[in-house]
Amino acid sequence: MATSVAHDAQLIQQALTRLEEQMSKMGSAASSIENTSAGLQAHYHASSSTIFVQRMNDWTEQYNKAAHQVNRLHEALTEAMSKLTSAEGSAAEYASGWSPTAGVDDISSISSVLSGA
């Protein structure tokens, strides 16, 4: 089980790393679009630039929706990683308290009561 948990944790960590890299690229793209849009609005006032700026604003709106979903995915993966490591710690804690003879006396007592001895 520990190998499976470790493997799952590794996969989640890899997904988080890749997602964080993508989030960084997305942030850079959004920043470039915002800077370009601001520059166009400040220096160009033709109808063609207005249409272009509107398209960039549309892109930014779609980007914000996608970024929100990516952030939610990141939060869910982070929570999954936390729960996985917590569960692994709990399992290890419970396992460390178990021994092959644990509960033998209890089982013998129950058996003797049931048998009427």
N, C-alpha and C positions, 0 to 999 in steps of 0.2 A: 504494500500500500504506500509506503514512504516513497518508493521510486516513482509510482504513479503521481503522487502529490507533488513531488519535486519536479517531475516532468511537466505537469499542468502549470505549476508556478512559473517554470521557465518559459512556457509558451505564452502565458499571460504577460510576463515581463517583456518578452520580445514584441508582443502586440502593442504594449504600452509605449515601448521605445519607438517603434515605427510610427505609431499614431502621433507621438509628440514631435517627431521629425516632420511629419506631414502638416501638423498644426503650425509649426514654425514656417514652413513654406507657404502655407495658406495666409498667414499673417503678413509675410513679405509681399505676396501678391496683392492683398487688400491694401496695404500701405502704398504700393506703387499706383494702384488705381485711384486711390483717394488723392494722392499728390498730383497725378496727371489731371484729374477732374478739377481740382482746385486751380491748377495752372491755366487750364482752358477757360474756366469761368472768369478768371481775373484778366486774361489777356485777349480773349477772342469773344466777339459778340455776334458772330454770324449765325444764321439759322442752322447751318450745317454743324457748327460746334455745339449748338444747343441740343440738337438731336443726338450728337455723339455723347455729350455729357449725360443726357437722359438715359442712353443705353448703359453707360457706366454706372449710373445710379441704380438702374434695374439689376445690373450684375451685382452691385454691392448689396442690394436687398436679398438677392438669391444667395449670395455668399454668407450673409449674416444668418440666414435660415440653416444653411449647411453647417456653418461653424457651430451653431447652437447644438445641432444633432451630434456633431463630432465631439463637442465638449461633454454631452450627455453620455456618449459611448465611453469616453475617457473616464468619467466619474464611475460608470458601471464597472469597467475593467479594474479600476483602482479598488472599488468596494469588493469585487470578486477576489482580488489578490489578498486583500485584508482578511476576508472571511476564510479563504483557503489556508493562509498561514496561521490564523487563529485556530481553525479546526485541526490543523496538523499539530499545533502545540498542545491542544487539549487531548488529542489522541495519544500523543507521546507521554503526556502527564498521566493519563489513565493507565496506559500500558506499563509505565514504570512502577506502578503500584500493584500490578498483577504478578502473581507467582504461581507455579504449577500446583502448589499445595493450598493456595488461598481458597477458603471456603470448604475444605474437605471436612472439617469438624461440623460445619453447618449442615452439610449434606448428610453426614452420618447421623446427626441428631434428628433430622427430618425423616430419614429412612427408618430409624429406630422407633419414632413416634408412629409412623404409618404402619409399621409391622406389628405394633403393639408390644414391643419389647421394653 
